[in-house]
Amino acid sequence: MFRSIVKQKIPFLDLKIQHQQIKNEIFQAFEKVYENTSFSGGAFVEEFEKDFAEFCRTDYAIGVNNGTSALHLAMIALGIGEGDEVIIPANTFIATAWGVSYTGAKPVFVDCTADTWQIDPSKVEEKITPATKAIIGVHLYGQPFDVEGVSSICKRHKLFLLEDAAQAQGAKYENIPVGGFGEMGCFSFYPGKNLGACGEAGGITTNNKDYYNELQRLRNHGCKERYYHDILGYNMRMGGLEAASLGVKIKYLQGWNQRRKEIAKKYHNGINNPAIKMQSQPDWADSVYHLFVIVTKNRENLMEYLNKQNIFPGLHYPVPCHLQKAYTHLGYKKGDCLNAEYLSNHCLSLPMYSELTDENVEYIIEVLNAYDDE
């Protein structure tokens, strides 16, 4: 019998608690959108863009309809298309690859490290060809990748660096917020993210005015002036209601991230079961712990064990990008990215959200420490 007894289920994520706490503020913000009928783009999007650029310490932020569109439009703004190659980590959500493929370019997958589970700079240069135009580094699970290691390669080979920061709103590399290290930073504001909209939304940050101007046109049917379509554009604007909800939530983001860090610290300090391995945390990485991922020898056994104790972990990601059916035409096979493949078969994501109580966290730790994988 465990010392800490938690009768209710502990899910991987519970959005209800957060939204109940700020429900009145959110509804008041929605009312303003209704009063102004500013449902697509408009003042509320512009206000959030200003707030988010300030939060990321970048010159510009551009709101779009989701994080996948952010990656897609960033690729177009860089001039990437058919015949080009873009190097990305195999251990990431598939949207990182979609952004490349939508332009007609080819994603080239590279393995992650065995300890940080981020893109491995030592494996990147062997993937560079004359067709390579860019590298996308992913701040995976809310932890920054080795920015210096990847950016030095980009400089040496005259490649674009793009940050996929979909899971990393507020994360810092060498005490500087992510989103301003590369040509652009791409963010998702999917509801479950650290900063999540009430609906679908995404954003792009940059310090380059030309990219900013191009992205504004690209998301809005190629228009700078209404009905005058200068370039092939897309309908990828951020909605007013989504922007209003983000405008409320961004005021709480730093506090929510801090609570995630406190929970992660408890996990790191409390979990002492040798059957469980946690992500390495380099000194230069200040993670915001969108996910807290562990690996173990027999994932199915651990999942079943946790479920019996009313703990319900998540799974990110069971198939690495290079082995997805959608990319079989690229010719990758098992063994090409060994670390990413190991993770896909052995990783679990522990419950992680700022509203988790200390009692819940202590219970999870106690249950994990009592786990026997034999």
N, C-alpha and C positions, 0 to 999 in steps of 0.2 A: 504493500500500500504506500502511495506517495504521500509525503508530508503535506504538500499543497494539493488541495482537491478543487478542481474546477469543473463544475457540473455542466455549464453551458458549453456549446461548441465554440472552438476557436478557429475561425476560418482563416484562409490565407490572406484575405482582404475583406474589410467591411466598410463600405462607403457610407452606410446609413448614419453612423455616429457622427462623422464629420459634417455631413449635410444637415443633420438636425441642429447642430450647434450654431450654424450660420444661416439657417433657413430664412429668418426674417430679413437679414441683409441681402441675401440673394434675391428674394422676392421683391424687395424694394428696388433693387437694381433692375430687375426685369420690368417693373412698373415704369421706370424711366424710359426704357427702350420702347415699351408700348406707347407711352405718351408721345414719343418722338417718331414713332413708326420707323425706327432706324434698324431694320432687321438684317440688312446685308451690307457689310462694310459700314462706313459712316463714322460718326463721332466717337462711339463707344469702342470701336476697333482702334481708332487712332489714339485714344487715351490709353488703352492697354498697351499698344505698341510703344508708346513713350515710356510707360512704367516698366515694361519688360526690358527695353534697351538700357534703361538706367540700372535695373537690377543686374543685368549681365555686363555692365560697363562697356557697352558697345555704342557706336554712333547711331546705329539704325536697327530697327526690328520691323519685320513685315509679317502681319497675320495672314494665315491661309486656312483652308478648310480642314486639313489634317496633317500629321507628320509625314506621311508617305508623299503627299503633294509637295511638302517642303523639300524633301530630297530630290524629287523629280524636277522641280523648278530650279533648284540650285544647280543641278547638272546642266540644264539648258542654258542658264545664265553663264556658265563656264564655257559654253560652246561645245560641249561633249555630245557626240552622236555616233552614227554608224561608222564602224572601222576603228573606233577608239576602245581602249581598255581602261578599267578602273579597278584598282586593287582594294579589296575589302576583307574583313575577317570572316572566317567560316562560322565562328561562334557569335552570332548576332540574330536578331529577329529578321525575318525575310524582307521586311520593308527596305532595309539598307540596300539589298540587291535589286529590289523593284525600281528604286530611283534611277539606277544605272540602266536597267533593261528597258525601261519605258522610252529612253532616248534612242534605242537601237544599239547602244554600246554594250560591251561585253564585261560582265563582272568576273574578276579573277580572284579566286579565294585563297587566303593565306591562313595558316594555323595560328592558334593563340598560344600563349605561354602556359606552362604547366602549373604556375602558381597564381598569377594574377588573373588568368583566363581572358586577358585582353590581347589584341593584335600583337604579334611577336615581331618587333622591328628586325630581328636577326634573320627572319624568314622572308622579308619583303623584297630585298634587292634582287634575289634570284628570280622573282616573278616579273621584274621590269623588262619590257620589250620596247621597240621603237613605237609601238601603238599605245603605250601607257600614257595617260594624260593626267591621272589624279589618284590619290589615295584617300579613302574614307576611314578615319579612325572612329571607333565607337566607344563612347563613355558608358560602357556596359554595366548594368545593374546599379547605375548611379555613381560609379567610380571612374575617374578620368583615366584614359589610356596614357601611355608613355609619349606625351606630346613632343618632347625634345627629341626622343629617339626617332619618331616618325617624321617630324618636320625637318630634321637634318637631312634625311633621305630625300625629301621633297625638294629641298634647296639644292642638293647636290645634283639631282637629275632634272631640275626645272619642272617639277610637277605641282599641280594644285593640291592643297590639303583642305579637306572638308571634314568638319566635325559632325558626327551623328550624336547629338546630345538629347535624343528623345527621352531618355530615362534619367537625365542628369540636371534638372533645373536647380541651380544653386550649388552644384559641385564646383570644387576649385582645384586647379593644378598650380602648385607653387604659390598658393594663396591668391590666385587670380581666377575669377569665375570662368567657366568654360563657355564657349560660344564666340570668342574673339580671337582664337589662336590661328584658325585657318582662314581661307577666303570667306567662308560662311559657316555658321553653325545652324543645324537643323533640329528643331524641337517638336515633340508631340505633346499636345495637351488633351490626350485621350483621358476619359474620366478617371481611370485608375492610376494615372501618373501622380507624382508628388504635387505638381500643379496641374490639376485636371479640370477641364471645362464641364459644364452641364450640357454635354453633347460632344460632337467631334470638332477638333480644332488643332492647328499647328502653327509653327512660326519659324522664321529665319532671321538670324542676326548677322550683321556684317559691319565692318568699318569702311567699306568701299562704296562711295556714293553712286558709282556707275552700276554696280550690282543692285543696289537699292532701287534705282530708277527702273532698271530692267525688270526686276521682280515685281514691282508695282504694275507694270504693263502686262507681264506674263500671267498674273493671277486674275486679271480683269479683261479677258478677251483681247489682249494685245492693244488696249486703249490707253492713251494718255488723256485724250479728249473724247468724250462720249460719241459713239458711232463712227469714229475715225480709227480704223484698225491698222496700225502700222506694222505689226508683226503677227505671226500665228500665235494666238493666245489661248488661255484656258479659263474656265469658270471655276476658280479656286479661292474665292474670297472667304474670309472669316465672317461668321454671322454675328449680328449685334448682341443677341442673347448670350451666345457663347463668350463673347468678349466681356460683357457685363459681369458674368459669373467669374471669369478670370480676374477681372479688376477687383472684385471683392477678395478672392482667394489669395492673390499675390501679397496682400497685407499680412497674411498669416503664414506665408511659406517659410520664412526663416525660422519661426517657432516650430512649425511642423517638422522641418528638416532636423532641427536640433533634437527634437524628441526621437526621431528615427536614429540619430547618432547615439543617443543614450541607450536605446534598446539594443542597437548593434554592439555597443560596448559591453552590455550585460551578456549578450550571446558570446562574444569573444572571450570575455573573462570567465564566464560560467561553464561553458561547454568544455569538458575535459575528457570526453570519451574518445579513445584512440581510433575508434571505428568511423569517426566523423572528421572530415577535413573542411576547413573554411578558406575563403578567398584571401590571398596575401594582400596586405595593405602597405604599399610603398610609402615612404615618408612624404613624398611630394603629392600624394593623392589624398584629397579631402572629399570622401564619398558622402553622398546624401542618401545612400542605401534605399534606392527604389526597390531593390530586391536584396534579400539576404540569402545567398545561395551556399549550399553545402554539398559535399559529395560523400558517398559511402559505397561500400563494396556491393551490397545488394539493395538497390533502391526500392524494389517492390516489397521486400520484407519490412523495410523501415516505414514505408508509407502505410502498410497494413497495421503495423504496430502503433504508429501515431494516430491513425484513424480510430483505433480501438480506445485510445485515451482522449478522444474528442478533439484532436488536433488535426487540421486539414491543410497540409502544405500545397504549394503550387508546383508547376513543372515548366522550366524554361531552359532549354528547348529540347524536345525529344529527338529531333532530326536536325543535324547541322545543315547549313545552307547548301554546301557543295554536294550533299547527297539527296537533296530534295528532288522529287520527280520532275518538277518544272525545269530543272537544270540538267537533266540527264544528257541532253544534246551536247553539253560542254565536255563530257567524257571523264568526269571525276569518278573515283572509285574508293571503296573503303581502304583506309590506310594512307590516304593522301594528306589528311589533317588529323593526325593521331590524337592530339590533345583535345581538340574540339569533339572528336568522336567519343573519346572517353567520357567527357562531360555529358554529352547527350544521353549516355547510357547510365550515368551514375549520379546526376545532380538532382537536388530538390531545393525548393525555395521555401524557407520558413515563413510563418506569419510575420508580416512587417507592415505596420501602419501606425501613425502617430498616436492613435487612440488606444492602442494596446495598453493594458494596465500592467503595473509591475508584478502583480500577482499572476497574471497570465504568462508573462515572460519567464518568471521564476519557475512556474509549473512546466513550461515547455522545456526549459533547461534541465529540470529534474528528470523529466521523462526521457529526454535524449541521453542523459548520462547513465540512465538505467538500461539503455538498449544494449542487447547482446546480439551481435551479428553471426554468432556461431550456430 
